[in-house]
Amino acid sequence: MLLTALMAGPDARDPLTHGLPAFQIQEPATGAHPLRGIRIALMPPSQHPIAVDADALSALADARRVLVDLGAEVAETPFPFDFREMMLRNGQIIAAEAYAMHREYIEDAAQPIGQYVRARVLSGKGVSAADYIAALQAHAQARQAWLAWMRDIDAVLTTCAPFGARLLADVDEAATPLAAFTRAGNYVNASGLALPAGFTAGGLPLGVHSRIDETVDRISNGVHVGNVYVNRNQIGAVVGVQPFGGQGLSGTGPKAGGPHYLLRFATEKTVTVNTTAAGGNASLLTLGD
């Protein structure tokens, strides 16, 4: 309820949201099955736009099991559009509009722009007006199909990232794999929530992007991670080389290999003995060698 409220309706401090209608959500039922009657669609694996590794699939299965235990009906339901076609159309729109906005300097090699970002923006240079208009029409049709499809569904459950943290050298940035699932939500103007933060054995911290202090406080206090990064990149450590410590191995507390690492495995115990009560001479303890 709290996280849904954070995403729902207009934001008093964000003028871009002032025209949005107020969103009303009913309080969940009480008892052992508070989600009884809630219908959740699960994306069939055959529609995954990219291969999903074992850690992400395990987190997805855990989420499904928890939702079912709480009373929700979770069923595999084919999505109303093809993800690969959607990615193509969305890519054309993004590239064309990005090039129109940045064309004055995007080809200037002296500008501090990443090579993959530059390549994606420059691809918009080759998008014709006809292709751009066709992509916008497909976009509008997809949104209408999405709204019609969601009339009998309360929420959608899918993996967010196809894999956990890995070395940058192992990621094909030209393919933008991390946006394979989240791009669909943006494409149909849907709101989304990505949880849990840190589903791999190595752990992950939580990243929050918001201009509203109250929003940051409410989210960071409600999610069980040890390290929360606000409006910045998340970590500078090397995955697989510099292990994390702290809650959920997400970054706080003594790091593996650090000067306080062994203290994590120790239980402090203090024993105090009254020497004089046992008949001893306490003054002997003050004698020098």
C-alpha positions as CSV (number, residue, x, y, z in Angstrom):
1,M,0.0,0.0,0.0
2,L,2.8,2.4,0.9
3,L,4.8,1.9,-2.2
4,T,1.7,2.0,-4.4
5,A,0.7,5.3,-2.8
6,L,4.2,6.7,-3.6
7,M,3.6,6.1,-7.3
8,A,-0.1,7.0,-7.5
9,G,-1.7,10.2,-8.8
10,P,-0.2,13.7,-9.1
11,D,2.8,14.9,-7.2
12,A,2.4,18.3,-5.6
13,R,6.0,19.1,-6.3
14,D,6.1,17.9,-9.9
15,P,4.2,20.1,-12.4
16,L,4.3,17.4,-15.0
17,T,2.0,15.2,-13.0
18,H,-0.6,17.9,-12.0
19,G,-3.0,16.8,-14.7
20,L,-3.0,13.1,-13.7
21,P,-6.3,11.9,-12.1
22,A,-6.2,10.9,-8.4
23,F,-5.6,7.2,-7.9
24,Q,-7.7,5.3,-5.4
25,I,-6.7,1.9,-4.1
26,Q,-8.7,-0.2,-1.7
27,E,-7.1,-1.3,1.5
28,P,-6.2,-5.1,1.3
29,A,-8.4,-7.5,3.2
30,T,-7.3,-8.7,6.6
31,G,-6.4,-12.2,7.7
32,A,-4.1,-14.8,6.3
33,H,-4.9,-14.1,2.6
34,P,-5.1,-10.3,2.2
35,L,-4.6,-10.5,-1.6
36,R,-7.5,-12.8,-2.2
37,G,-9.3,-11.8,-5.4
38,I,-6.2,-10.0,-6.8
39,R,-5.4,-11.2,-10.4
40,I,-1.7,-11.0,-11.4
41,A,-0.5,-11.9,-14.8
42,L,2.9,-13.6,-15.2
43,M,4.8,-13.2,-18.4
44,P,5.3,-16.6,-20.2
45,P,9.0,-17.5,-20.6
46,S,8.4,-17.8,-24.3
47,Q,7.9,-14.0,-24.5
48,H,11.0,-13.1,-22.6
49,P,12.9,-10.7,-24.9
50,I,16.3,-11.8,-23.6
51,A,17.7,-14.9,-21.7
52,V,17.1,-14.7,-18.0
53,D,19.7,-16.3,-15.6
54,A,19.0,-18.6,-12.7
55,D,19.3,-16.0,-10.0
56,A,16.6,-13.7,-11.6
57,L,14.3,-16.7,-12.3
58,S,14.7,-17.8,-8.7
59,A,13.7,-14.4,-7.4
60,L,10.7,-14.4,-9.7
61,A,9.6,-17.8,-8.5
62,D,10.0,-16.6,-4.9
63,A,7.9,-13.6,-5.6
64,R,5.2,-15.7,-7.2
65,R,5.1,-18.1,-4.3
66,V,4.7,-15.3,-1.7
67,L,1.9,-13.7,-3.7
68,V,0.1,-17.0,-4.0
69,D,0.5,-17.6,-0.3
70,L,-1.1,-14.2,0.4
71,G,-4.1,-15.2,-1.7
72,A,-3.4,-13.7,-5.1
73,E,-4.2,-15.5,-8.3
74,V,-1.0,-15.6,-10.4
75,A,-1.2,-17.1,-13.9
76,E,0.9,-17.1,-17.0
77,T,-0.8,-14.8,-19.5
78,P,0.5,-13.9,-22.9
79,F,1.2,-10.2,-23.3
80,P,-0.8,-8.3,-26.0
81,F,2.2,-7.3,-28.0
82,D,5.5,-8.8,-29.2
83,F,8.4,-7.5,-27.1
84,R,10.9,-7.6,-29.9
85,E,8.7,-5.6,-32.1
86,M,8.0,-3.2,-29.3
87,M,11.8,-2.8,-28.6
88,L,12.4,-2.0,-32.3
89,R,9.6,0.6,-32.4
90,N,10.6,2.1,-29.1
91,G,14.2,2.3,-30.1
92,Q,13.3,4.2,-33.3
93,I,11.3,6.7,-31.3
94,I,14.0,7.2,-28.7
95,A,16.8,7.5,-31.2
96,A,15.0,9.9,-33.5
97,E,14.0,12.2,-30.6
98,A,17.4,12.0,-28.9
99,Y,19.2,12.9,-32.2
100,A,16.8,15.8,-32.7
101,M,17.6,17.1,-29.2
102,H,21.4,16.5,-29.2
103,R,22.4,16.8,-32.9
104,E,24.4,20.0,-32.4
105,Y,27.1,18.3,-30.5
106,I,26.5,14.5,-30.5
107,E,29.2,14.0,-33.3
108,D,31.8,16.1,-31.4
109,A,34.3,13.6,-30.2
110,A,35.6,16.0,-27.6
111,Q,32.3,15.8,-25.7
112,P,32.3,13.4,-22.7
113,I,29.7,11.1,-24.2
114,G,30.0,7.3,-23.9
115,Q,30.6,5.4,-27.1
116,Y,27.5,3.3,-26.8
117,V,25.3,6.3,-25.9
118,R,26.7,8.2,-28.8
119,A,26.1,5.3,-31.2
120,R,22.5,4.9,-30.0
121,V,21.8,8.6,-30.4
122,L,23.5,8.7,-33.8
123,S,21.3,5.9,-35.0
124,G,18.4,8.3,-34.9
125,K,20.0,10.2,-37.8
126,G,18.9,7.4,-40.1
127,V,15.3,7.2,-38.9
128,S,13.1,8.6,-41.7
129,A,10.1,10.7,-41.1
130,A,7.9,7.9,-42.4
131,D,9.5,5.3,-40.0
132,Y,9.1,7.7,-37.1
133,I,5.4,8.3,-37.8
134,A,4.8,4.5,-38.2
135,A,6.6,3.9,-34.9
136,L,4.4,6.5,-33.2
137,Q,1.3,4.9,-34.6
138,A,2.4,1.4,-33.4
139,H,3.1,3.0,-30.0
140,A,-0.5,4.4,-29.8
141,Q,-1.9,1.0,-30.8
142,A,0.2,-0.8,-28.3
143,R,-1.0,1.5,-25.5
144,Q,-4.6,0.9,-26.4
145,A,-4.1,-2.9,-26.5
146,W,-2.4,-2.7,-23.1
147,L,-5.3,-0.8,-21.5
148,A,-7.8,-3.3,-22.9
149,W,-5.7,-6.2,-21.8
150,M,-5.4,-4.8,-18.2
151,R,-9.1,-4.5,-17.7
152,D,-9.3,-8.0,-16.1
153,I,-5.9,-7.9,-14.5
154,D,-4.7,-6.0,-11.4
155,A,-1.0,-6.3,-11.8
156,V,1.8,-7.9,-13.9
157,L,4.7,-9.9,-12.4
158,T,7.9,-10.2,-14.4
159,T,11.6,-10.1,-13.8
160,C,13.2,-6.6,-13.8
161,A,16.8,-7.3,-14.6
162,P,17.7,-10.4,-16.6
163,F,20.8,-11.0,-14.4
164,G,22.5,-9.8,-11.3
165,A,25.5,-7.5,-11.0
166,R,28.4,-8.4,-13.3
167,L,31.6,-6.9,-14.7
168,L,31.0,-4.2,-17.2
169,A,33.3,-6.0,-19.7
170,D,30.8,-8.9,-19.6
171,V,27.8,-6.7,-20.7
172,D,27.0,-6.0,-24.3
173,E,26.0,-2.3,-23.9
174,A,25.1,-2.1,-27.6
175,A,22.1,-4.4,-26.8
176,T,21.0,-2.5,-23.7
177,P,20.0,-5.8,-21.9
178,L,19.1,-4.2,-18.6
179,A,16.2,-2.4,-20.2
180,A,14.8,-5.5,-21.9
181,F,11.9,-5.8,-19.4
182,T,11.6,-2.3,-18.0
183,R,11.3,-0.7,-21.4
184,A,7.9,-2.2,-21.9
185,G,6.5,-0.4,-18.9
186,N,7.8,2.9,-20.2
187,Y,6.4,2.2,-23.6
188,V,2.8,1.7,-22.4
189,N,3.0,4.4,-19.8
190,A,2.6,1.9,-16.9
191,S,4.0,2.4,-13.4
192,G,6.2,-0.2,-12.0
193,L,8.0,-1.3,-8.8
194,A,11.2,-3.3,-8.8
195,L,11.7,-5.5,-5.7
196,P,13.6,-7.1,-4.1
197,A,16.8,-5.1,-4.1
198,G,19.6,-7.7,-4.0
199,F,18.5,-11.1,-5.2
200,T,21.9,-12.6,-5.9
201,A,24.3,-14.4,-3.7
202,G,26.7,-11.4,-3.9
203,G,24.0,-9.0,-2.9
204,L,23.0,-5.6,-4.4
205,P,22.3,-2.2,-2.8
206,L,19.2,-0.1,-3.5
207,G,19.2,2.9,-5.8
208,V,16.5,5.6,-5.6
209,H,16.1,8.5,-8.0
210,S,13.7,11.2,-6.6
211,R,13.6,14.9,-5.9
212,I,11.2,14.5,-3.0
213,D,12.9,13.9,0.3
214,E,9.8,12.4,1.8
215,T,9.7,9.8,-1.0
216,V,13.3,8.9,-0.5
217,D,12.8,8.5,3.3
218,R,9.7,6.3,2.9
219,I,11.3,4.0,0.4
220,S,14.7,3.6,2.1
221,N,13.0,2.9,5.4
222,G,10.8,0.3,3.9
223,V,13.2,-1.8,1.9
224,H,15.6,-4.3,3.6
225,V,19.0,-3.4,2.3
226,G,22.0,-2.1,4.1
227,N,23.0,0.6,1.6
228,V,20.8,3.1,-0.2
229,Y,22.2,5.4,-2.9
230,V,20.1,8.5,-3.8
231,N,20.4,10.3,-7.1
232,R,23.9,8.9,-7.8
233,N,25.6,5.9,-9.2
234,Q,25.4,3.0,-6.8
235,I,28.8,1.5,-6.2
236,G,32.4,1.7,-7.2
237,A,33.5,-1.7,-6.1
238,V,34.4,-4.5,-8.5
239,V,31.9,-7.3,-8.5
240,G,33.6,-10.6,-7.7
241,V,36.8,-8.9,-6.5
242,Q,35.6,-6.7,-3.6
243,P,32.9,-8.6,-1.7
244,F,30.3,-6.6,0.2
245,G,29.4,-6.9,3.8
246,G,26.4,-5.6,5.8
247,Q,22.7,-6.3,5.7
248,G,22.0,-8.6,2.8
249,L,25.6,-8.1,1.7
250,S,24.5,-4.8,0.3
251,G,27.5,-2.7,1.3
252,T,27.4,-1.5,4.9
253,G,29.2,-2.9,7.8
254,P,32.7,-4.6,7.7
255,K,33.7,-5.5,4.2
256,A,35.2,-8.9,3.5
257,G,39.0,-8.7,3.9
258,G,38.8,-5.4,5.8
259,P,40.4,-4.7,9.2
260,H,37.2,-5.5,11.1
261,Y,36.2,-8.6,9.1
262,L,36.9,-11.2,11.8
263,L,34.8,-9.3,14.3
264,R,31.7,-10.3,12.3
265,F,32.3,-13.9,13.5
266,A,33.0,-13.0,17.1
267,T,30.7,-12.8,20.1
268,E,31.9,-10.3,22.7
269,K,32.0,-11.7,26.2
270,T,33.4,-10.0,29.3
271,V,34.3,-11.8,32.5
272,T,34.9,-9.7,35.7
273,V,36.5,-11.3,38.8
274,N,36.5,-9.8,42.3
275,T,39.9,-10.9,43.4
276,T,39.6,-9.7,47.0
277,A,36.4,-11.6,47.5
278,A,38.2,-14.8,46.7
279,G,40.9,-14.1,49.4
280,G,43.5,-12.8,47.0
281,N,45.7,-9.8,47.4
282,A,44.7,-7.2,44.8
283,S,47.8,-5.1,45.5
284,L,49.9,-7.8,43.8
285,L,48.3,-6.9,40.5
286,T,49.9,-3.4,40.7
287,L,53.5,-4.6,41.2
288,G,55.9,-4.1,38.4
289,D,58.0,-6.8,36.8
